[in-house]
């Protein structure tokens, strides 16, 4: 019985450790994309100008279509943040700090940065997002 209790306590401690570790911010880098056009084109439309329209990605994001981050391995993460704040940066290199939502693979951002002239510049998302 003592072995069972010890094992149960060990599992409980391990579970708490995993929950705390999963709750920490991670950093992701890649390209910001308009999720609708990117997904509907099977990953071919990473820029902002596509579908015969200049700044198509910006227009979609300003209409509330989610922005996503595509990393160097072509993994796509929807960003659970205000797309209108990221709309002008579609097609640009970005660095997102936040929590990875395990069920969807989306990112809950605490900080979003885009690279401008070789330097990272933060996009202000609002008081509730960082």
Backbone as a chain_set.jsonl record, in Angstrom:
{"seq": "XXXXXXXXXXXXXXXXXXXXXXXXXXXXXXXXXXXXXXXXXXXXXXXXXXXXXXXXXXXXXXXXXXXXXXXXXXXXXXXXXXXXXXXXXXXXXXXXXXXXXXXXXXXXXXXXXXXXXXXXXXXXXXXXXX", "coords": {"N": [[0.827, -1.2, 0.0], [1.973, 1.227, 0.771], [3.788, 1.576, -1.282], [2.077, 2.016, -3.425], [0.857, 4.443, -2.674], [3.098, 6.11, -2.633], [3.8, 5.971, -5.339], [1.497, 7.104, -6.481], [1.664, 9.702, -5.419], [4.026, 10.517, -6.666], [3.187, 10.529, -9.352], [1.265, 12.553, -9.169], [2.86, 14.801, -8.503], [4.467, 14.866, -10.812], [2.487, 15.388, -12.701], [1.668, 17.977, -11.935], [4.052, 19.343, -12.418], [4.239, 19.075, -15.246], [1.921, 20.473, -16.005], [2.57, 23.056, -15.117], [4.879, 23.534, -16.639], [3.785, 23.465, -19.212], [2.379, 25.753, -19.18], [4.063, 27.858, -19.536], [5.451, 30.625, -21.383], [6.372, 30.404, -24.815], [8.565, 30.882, -27.633], [8.009, 31.656, -30.996], [8.932, 31.693, -34.414], [8.474, 32.97, -37.705], [6.555, 33.493, -40.698], [4.001, 35.881, -41.033], [0.725, 35.179, -42.036], [-2.29, 35.427, -43.98], [-4.76, 33.538, -42.875], [-6.978, 32.397, -44.213], [-6.577, 32.616, -47.064], [-4.092, 31.382, -47.204], [-4.541, 28.738, -46.283], [-6.558, 27.919, -48.089], [-5.115, 27.878, -50.429], [-3.489, 25.751, -50.203], [-1.105, 26.308, -48.84], [0.383, 27.899, -50.562], [0.196, 30.667, -50.761], [1.884, 32.917, -49.218], [2.563, 35.559, -49.043], [1.523, 39.051, -48.97], [0.257, 40.186, -51.125], [-1.929, 38.716, -53.233], [-4.099, 36.473, -55.073], [-4.694, 38.112, -57.153], [-4.957, 40.59, -56.044], [-3.744, 43.486, -54.542], [-2.361, 43.711, -51.322], [-4.112, 41.803, -50.243], [-4.054, 40.022, -48.067], [-3.857, 41.805, -45.894], [-6.324, 43.123, -46.116], [-8.1, 40.987, -45.612], [-7.386, 40.309, -42.941], [-8.09, 42.689, -41.647], [-10.779, 42.46, -41.808], [-11.288, 40.651, -39.926], [-10.518, 38.021, -40.297], [-8.602, 35.353, -39.124], [-5.102, 35.73, -38.353], [-2.173, 33.916, -39.081], [0.827, 32.146, -38.15], [3.476, 30.914, -39.995], [5.978, 28.633, -39.719], [9.521, 27.781, -40.239], [9.399, 25.085, -40.781], [7.089, 24.795, -42.075], [4.918, 24.597, -40.387], [1.794, 25.549, -39.282], [0.398, 27.994, -37.222], [-2.403, 29.295, -35.829], [-2.995, 32.555, -34.692], [-4.266, 33.573, -31.72], [-5.324, 36.341, -31.363], [-5.942, 39.891, -31.788], [-6.631, 40.253, -35.048], [-6.773, 42.548, -36.619], [-4.834, 44.246, -35.581], [-2.516, 43.083, -36.469], [-2.714, 43.177, -39.15], [-1.394, 44.902, -41.044], [1.04, 43.724, -41.34], [1.152, 41.36, -42.706], [2.76, 38.755, -44.436], [5.255, 39.366, -43.559], [8.288, 38.732, -41.655], [8.02, 37.383, -38.432], [8.011, 37.291, -34.827], [6.65, 35.527, -32.282], [5.671, 35.505, -28.973], [4.296, 33.476, -26.558], [1.667, 31.329, -25.328], [1.299, 27.965, -26.316], [-1.571, 26.553, -27.476], [-2.731, 23.534, -26.646], [-4.783, 21.889, -27.741], [-5.482, 22.944, -30.25], [-3.189, 23.874, -31.471], [-2.799, 26.49, -31.832], [-1.582, 29.824, -31.071], [-1.569, 31.684, -28.128], [-0.964, 34.853, -27.827], [1.466, 36.787, -25.989], [3.21, 38.613, -26.732], [3.951, 40.171, -29.781], [6.115, 40.514, -32.455], [7.613, 42.143, -35.263], [10.024, 41.997, -37.885], [11.908, 44.753, -38.709], [14.016, 46.538, -40.716], [16.132, 44.887, -39.874], [15.778, 44.774, -37.137], [13.843, 43.798, -34.28], [10.535, 44.79, -33.82], [7.962, 45.63, -31.662], [4.5, 44.857, -31.944], [1.794, 46.488, -30.749], [-0.726, 44.946, -29.093], [-2.843, 45.494, -27.435], [-4.322, 46.196, -24.234], [-5.185, 43.837, -22.994], [-3.756, 41.779, -24.183], [-1.012, 42.067, -24.197]], "CA": [[0.0, 0.0, 0.0], [2.855, 2.39, 0.827], [4.346, 1.756, -2.626], [1.023, 2.6, -4.255], [0.711, 5.853, -2.28], [4.303, 6.802, -3.116], [3.676, 6.072, -6.793], [0.428, 8.075, -6.752], [2.216, 11.028, -5.13], [4.981, 10.81, -7.734], [2.389, 10.893, -10.524], [0.657, 13.849, -8.898], [3.916, 15.814, -8.624], [4.831, 14.933, -12.235], [1.384, 16.067, -13.382], [1.753, 19.405, -11.612], [5.209, 19.869, -13.147], [3.876, 19.173, -16.666], [0.951, 21.561, -16.146], [3.288, 24.323, -14.96], [5.77, 23.684, -17.801], [2.972, 23.749, -20.392], [1.793, 27.073, -19.029], [5.09, 28.871, -19.763], [5.529, 31.197, -22.717], [7.342, 29.912, -25.776], [8.779, 31.834, -28.722], [7.836, 31.072, -32.319], [9.308, 32.615, -35.484], [8.017, 32.582, -39.032], [5.933, 34.517, -41.537], [2.579, 36.118, -40.786], [-0.083, 34.929, -43.226], [-3.745, 35.469, -43.949], [-5.054, 32.106, -42.743], [-7.969, 31.951, -45.194], [-5.95, 32.424, -48.375], [-2.99, 30.433, -47.055], [-5.091, 27.383, -46.204], [-7.286, 27.582, -49.319], [-4.15, 27.685, -51.52], [-2.601, 24.654, -49.777], [0.176, 26.831, -48.398], [1.12, 28.581, -51.628], [0.085, 32.13, -50.661], [2.47, 33.397, -47.97], [2.747, 37.009, -49.073], [0.365, 39.9, -48.721], [-0.405, 40.409, -52.418], [-2.28, 37.467, -53.901], [-5.457, 36.364, -55.626], [-4.856, 39.243, -58.057], [-5.292, 41.772, -55.258], [-2.69, 44.043, -53.692], [-2.671, 43.704, -49.882], [-5.256, 40.924, -49.981], [-3.925, 39.523, -46.696], [-4.195, 42.898, -44.985], [-7.777, 43.335, -46.174], [-8.768, 39.877, -44.92], [-7.146, 40.438, -41.5], [-8.88, 43.821, -41.151], [-12.171, 42.007, -41.743], [-11.401, 39.734, -38.802], [-10.027, 36.671, -40.595], [-7.423, 35.137, -38.275], [-3.738, 35.743, -38.849], [-1.447, 32.734, -38.638], [2.278, 32.165, -38.278], [4.0, 29.713, -40.64], [7.4, 28.582, -39.374], [10.437, 27.254, -41.251], [9.017, 23.701, -41.072], [5.74, 24.926, -42.638], [3.882, 24.37, -39.383], [0.919, 26.715, -39.217], [-0.202, 28.258, -35.92], [-3.319, 30.434, -35.796], [-2.705, 33.448, -33.567], [-5.497, 33.966, -31.039], [-5.16, 37.741, -31.001], [-6.685, 40.789, -32.684], [-6.052, 40.232, -36.394], [-6.692, 43.909, -37.161], [-3.572, 44.839, -35.115], [-1.43, 42.449, -37.214], [-3.083, 43.21, -40.571], [-0.425, 45.594, -41.891], [2.314, 43.0, -41.32], [1.015, 40.081, -43.408], [3.87, 38.476, -45.347], [6.523, 39.751, -42.938], [8.87, 37.859, -40.642], [7.501, 37.734, -37.108], [8.377, 36.495, -33.652], [5.502, 35.526, -31.372], [5.89, 34.921, -27.657], [3.004, 33.168, -25.971], [1.379, 29.95, -24.941], [0.781, 27.087, -27.356], [-2.821, 25.928, -27.067], [-2.466, 22.136, -27.005], [-5.853, 21.261, -28.522], [-5.592, 23.473, -31.613], [-1.893, 24.257, -32.03], [-2.779, 27.942, -31.962], [-0.766, 30.55, -30.104], [-2.185, 32.775, -27.372], [0.231, 35.703, -27.74], [1.708, 37.82, -24.992], [4.021, 39.607, -27.43], [4.116, 39.952, -31.217], [7.123, 41.412, -33.009], [7.955, 41.976, -36.676], [11.378, 42.447, -38.163], [11.987, 45.959, -39.54], [15.4, 46.988, -40.845], [16.997, 44.016, -39.095], [15.478, 44.884, -35.705], [12.495, 43.388, -33.888], [9.675, 45.879, -33.359], [6.751, 45.08, -31.087], [3.171, 45.313, -32.342], [0.961, 46.618, -29.544], [-1.982, 44.242, -29.313], [-3.879, 46.028, -26.567], [-4.09, 46.003, -22.797], [-5.45, 42.476, -22.548], [-2.962, 40.781, -24.89], [0.436, 42.282, -24.094]], "C": [[0.866, 1.256, 0.0], [3.472, 2.669, -0.541], [3.33, 2.424, -3.544], [0.861, 4.09, -3.954], [1.904, 6.662, -2.77], [4.233, 7.012, -4.62], [2.621, 7.105, -7.178], [0.911, 9.495, -6.499], [3.213, 11.458, -6.206], [4.248, 11.233, -8.998], [1.755, 12.268, -10.349], [1.672, 14.974, -9.067], [4.317, 15.984, -10.088], [3.747, 15.661, -13.025], [1.386, 17.563, -13.139], [2.909, 20.038, -12.367], [4.883, 20.057, -14.622], [2.899, 20.318, -16.882], [1.628, 22.913, -16.035], [4.176, 24.571, -16.165], [4.975, 24.049, -19.039], [2.421, 25.156, -20.352], [2.806, 28.197, -19.293], [5.056, 29.364, -21.19], [6.626, 30.522, -23.53], [7.506, 30.981, -26.845], [8.742, 31.093, -30.045], [8.244, 32.115, -33.355], [8.825, 32.069, -36.814], [7.462, 33.767, -39.779], [4.465, 34.649, -41.173], [1.815, 35.926, -42.093], [-1.56, 35.157, -42.922], [-4.186, 34.005, -43.956], [-6.019, 31.595, -43.808], [-7.318, 31.657, -46.544], [-4.83, 31.394, -48.308], [-3.519, 29.002, -47.068], [-5.78, 27.003, -47.507], [-6.352, 27.367, -50.509], [-3.185, 26.531, -51.224], [-1.198, 25.146, -49.471], [0.983, 27.566, -49.446], [1.156, 30.101, -51.456], [0.58, 32.62, -49.305], [2.588, 34.913, -47.932], [1.465, 37.755, -48.775], [-0.434, 40.134, -50.006], [-0.67, 39.06, -53.073], [-3.723, 37.512, -54.376], [-5.753, 37.552, -56.548], [-5.163, 40.552, -57.349], [-4.097, 42.209, -54.42], [-3.205, 44.096, -52.247], [-3.932, 42.91, -49.545], [-5.237, 40.424, -48.529], [-4.297, 40.564, -45.666], [-5.701, 43.123, -44.941], [-8.53, 42.236, -45.427], [-8.612, 40.001, -43.403], [-7.954, 41.591, -40.912], [-10.365, 43.501, -41.085], [-12.377, 40.979, -40.634], [-10.982, 38.305, -39.089], [-8.742, 36.466, -39.812], [-6.102, 35.194, -39.037], [-3.067, 34.492, -38.301], [0.047, 32.955, -38.822], [2.688, 30.842, -38.908], [5.498, 29.703, -40.385], [8.226, 27.935, -40.482], [10.151, 25.797, -41.623], [7.633, 23.634, -41.706], [4.643, 24.499, -41.68], [3.096, 25.665, -39.253], [0.287, 26.811, -37.838], [-1.118, 29.472, -36.055], [-2.97, 31.25, -34.56], [-4.026, 33.917, -32.983], [-5.318, 35.373, -30.478], [-5.911, 38.592, -32.006], [-6.016, 40.89, -34.061], [-5.894, 41.632, -36.983], [-5.369, 44.589, -36.76], [-2.372, 44.288, -35.9], [-1.611, 42.581, -38.723], [-2.023, 43.84, -41.475], [0.908, 44.857, -42.011], [2.244, 41.628, -41.998], [2.163, 39.94, -44.409], [5.232, 38.813, -44.769], [6.979, 38.721, -41.915], [8.414, 38.339, -39.268], [8.038, 36.789, -36.046], [7.231, 36.65, -32.654], [5.919, 34.852, -30.073], [4.513, 34.682, -27.055], [2.876, 31.704, -25.64], [0.808, 29.183, -26.128], [-0.45, 26.385, -26.814], [-2.776, 24.483, -27.565], [-3.542, 21.493, -27.873], [-5.865, 21.699, -29.978], [-4.245, 23.756, -32.27], [-1.786, 25.748, -32.267], [-1.942, 28.576, -30.86], [-1.605, 31.647, -29.453], [-1.038, 33.742, -27.087], [0.265, 36.611, -26.517], [2.535, 38.935, -25.611], [4.144, 39.2, -28.894], [5.095, 40.995, -31.727], [7.301, 41.108, -34.494], [9.354, 42.545, -36.892], [11.321, 43.614, -39.138], [13.427, 46.442, -39.529], [16.349, 46.192, -39.95], [16.762, 44.026, -37.599], [14.047, 44.408, -35.437], [11.744, 44.578, -33.318], [8.356, 45.288, -32.886], [5.495, 45.703, -31.681], [2.351, 45.361, -31.065], [-0.407, 45.995, -29.847], [-3.129, 44.801, -28.507], [-3.61, 45.62, -25.135], [-4.263, 44.553, -22.365], [-4.553, 41.423, -23.195], [-1.451, 40.996, -24.765], [0.867, 43.55, -24.731]], "O": [[0.549, 2.234, -0.677], [3.66, 3.823, -0.926], [3.68, 3.291, -4.344], [0.742, 4.903, -4.871], [1.739, 7.776, -3.268], [4.56, 8.087, -5.123], [2.83, 7.892, -8.101], [0.605, 10.4, -7.276], [3.239, 12.621, -6.608], [4.648, 12.198, -9.649], [1.716, 13.057, -11.293], [1.379, 15.986, -9.703], [4.491, 17.108, -10.558], [4.05, 16.457, -13.914], [1.13, 18.338, -14.061], [2.777, 21.141, -12.897], [5.216, 21.093, -15.196], [3.036, 21.064, -17.852], [1.294, 23.831, -16.784], [4.231, 25.692, -16.67], [5.432, 24.861, -19.844], [2.033, 25.698, -21.387], [2.436, 29.371, -19.274], [4.683, 28.627, -22.103], [7.663, 30.124, -23.0], [6.68, 31.887, -26.951], [9.36, 30.04, -30.201], [7.937, 33.296, -33.194], [8.775, 30.857, -37.022], [7.846, 34.909, -39.529], [3.764, 33.649, -41.022], [2.213, 36.451, -43.133], [-2.005, 35.087, -41.776], [-3.996, 33.311, -44.954], [-5.883, 30.459, -44.26], [-7.49, 30.571, -47.098], [-4.638, 30.62, -49.246], [-2.995, 28.151, -47.787], [-5.609, 25.883, -47.988], [-6.745, 26.743, -51.495], [-2.184, 26.361, -51.919], [-0.215, 24.483, -49.802], [2.165, 27.832, -49.231], [2.069, 30.752, -51.964], [-0.196, 32.728, -48.356], [2.705, 35.486, -46.849], [0.457, 37.168, -48.38], [-1.657, 40.264, -49.968], [0.267, 38.344, -53.427], [-4.458, 38.463, -54.113], [-6.907, 37.951, -56.708], [-5.582, 41.519, -57.985], [-3.512, 41.413, -53.686], [-4.347, 44.483, -51.998], [-4.714, 43.298, -48.677], [-6.265, 40.407, -47.853], [-4.968, 40.261, -44.68], [-6.284, 43.292, -43.869], [-9.481, 42.514, -44.697], [-9.578, 39.821, -42.661], [-8.452, 41.483, -39.791], [-11.123, 44.182, -40.394], [-13.488, 40.495, -40.422], [-11.079, 37.451, -38.207], [-7.87, 37.334, -39.836], [-6.0, 34.772, -40.189], [-3.36, 34.06, -37.186], [0.469, 33.845, -39.56], [2.304, 29.775, -38.429], [6.21, 30.63, -40.772], [7.696, 27.582, -41.536], [10.607, 25.325, -42.664], [7.068, 22.552, -41.86], [3.564, 24.086, -42.106], [3.673, 26.744, -39.127], [-0.287, 25.843, -37.338], [-0.648, 30.567, -36.365], [-2.682, 30.691, -33.502], [-4.814, 34.577, -33.661], [-5.18, 35.562, -29.27], [-6.459, 38.069, -32.976], [-4.974, 41.527, -34.214], [-4.974, 41.873, -37.766], [-4.845, 45.412, -37.51], [-1.334, 44.944, -35.989], [-0.753, 42.144, -39.491], [-1.787, 43.341, -42.575], [1.809, 45.32, -42.711], [3.172, 40.828, -41.878], [2.494, 40.879, -45.133], [6.256, 38.576, -45.411], [6.182, 37.947, -41.382], [8.419, 39.535, -38.977], [8.453, 35.664, -36.323], [6.893, 37.759, -32.241], [6.46, 33.747, -30.087], [3.668, 35.576, -27.043], [3.846, 30.946, -25.669], [-0.052, 29.684, -26.852], [-0.375, 25.694, -25.798], [-2.782, 24.241, -28.772], [-3.224, 20.617, -28.677], [-6.22, 20.911, -30.855], [-4.165, 23.865, -33.494], [-0.803, 26.224, -32.836], [-1.637, 27.944, -29.849], [-2.263, 32.432, -30.135], [-0.222, 33.484, -26.202], [-0.759, 37.13, -26.074], [2.57, 40.054, -25.101], [4.407, 38.04, -29.209], [4.942, 42.191, -31.476], [7.158, 39.964, -34.926], [9.8, 43.445, -36.18], [10.772, 43.503, -40.235], [13.993, 46.719, -38.472], [17.258, 46.756, -39.342], [17.478, 43.35, -36.86], [13.156, 44.594, -36.265], [12.247, 45.287, -32.446], [7.707, 44.536, -33.614], [5.427, 46.914, -31.894], [2.234, 44.351, -30.37], [-1.138, 46.45, -30.727], [-4.288, 44.597, -28.868], [-2.749, 44.779, -24.873], [-3.563, 44.088, -21.465], [-4.592, 40.264, -22.781], [-0.685, 40.141, -25.21], [2.055, 43.87, -24.726]]}, "num_chains": 1, "name": "protein.A"}
